[in-house]
Amino acid sequence: EELEKALDILFADLYQRVGKRAKADQIVVGLPLCYSDVGRKRIIQSLLNSKWAKQESQVLLFPEPLAIALRCGLDYKTSGKQRFLVVDHGGGTLDMCLFDLESTGKDFHIKVIGQRRCDIAGNKFDECLLDWIMQRNPAIKDKLKVENAKEVTNIALWDVVERCKIELSSQETTRLTFRDSNIKLNMTLKRTDLEEALASRLEKINEEVTALFEQVDVNEDSLDMVFLAGGSSSMPCIQQCFGRVFGSEKVETGYTGSGVLAENLALVPKYFEMIERLCEYTYGIWDSKNRQVVTIVEAGSLLTPKTEDITGTRFEIRPEGK
């Protein structure tokens, strides 16, 4: 309910600012991989409540890494077949999409062969950095009466930590200065300090990459390029992480800028049918006669954008190889 109220406020404000002057025939909303059905329904309902949409069919909920994949298809279409990995790394999730791009130099087609999501992203990095700071300033725990960064509720402190993390993406050092009635901090942070704080998380990202390729039984050497997108991908340690796995010459970082995702989502209505997707969840119906759930779509099934289904995503099931 709280999420729906927040979305109602956000979409209503946007409608007042923009929607009244520019009516939208179709609304594309980018989502992380495996976004819950409940969350999807709340987004659609909020768009209806705010008058952005008059009917559900106007709303297209689309995975963000696949919007980046469409952009890659347009930018890198050449004759033949290429294998790409899109890494959409933002504040809340790390979404990876492995796909084959086939083109004639003019037209292109994308077939997703694997995807994986984990929650090692910007928010977790902030937490790691604050833990690192607290280890070197133990008085913080006593004054805030906490054991670790997870328990810290001081929003102003979190804002300062996040700012330092962002600054260390473009410079070697930054100054952390914070003062309130409980805490006084004044220290220099180096990029190497951030990398030390994130060491265990970076190792976990390596494990997630390996798991993706093992999941689809694909050799990492078969990859032609890696496209990094999202705010966290602008961090040098993240770029180096993927560079060590695939080779820095294969890593493209030009999709990390502000507004890039929105521009790519705008491409979706025009190029929607260029991409074959994978279902993110297993769906079933209740067989009352036999008192069991009958699976109608399995997670990982290859889909094509032809029809409407119960998930609100247009597709038809296509058996592999047909």
Secondary structure, DSSP 8 states (H G I E B T S, - for coil): -HHHHHHHHHHHHHIIIIITTS--S-EEEEE-TT--HHHHHHHHHHHHHTTS-SSGGGEEEEEHHHHHHHHHHHHH--SEEEEEEEEEE-SS-EEEEEEEEEE-SSSEEEEEEEEEEE--SHHHHHHHHHHHHHHH-THHHHHHT-SSGGG---HHHHHHHHHHHHHTTTSSEEEEEEE-SS-EEEEEEEHHHHHHHTHHHHHHHHHHHHHHHHHTT--GGG--EEEEESGGGGSHHHHHHHHHHH-GGGEEEEE-STTHHHHHHTTHHHHGGGEEEE-SS-EEEEETTTTEEEEEE-TT-EEEEEEE-TTS-EEEE--TT-
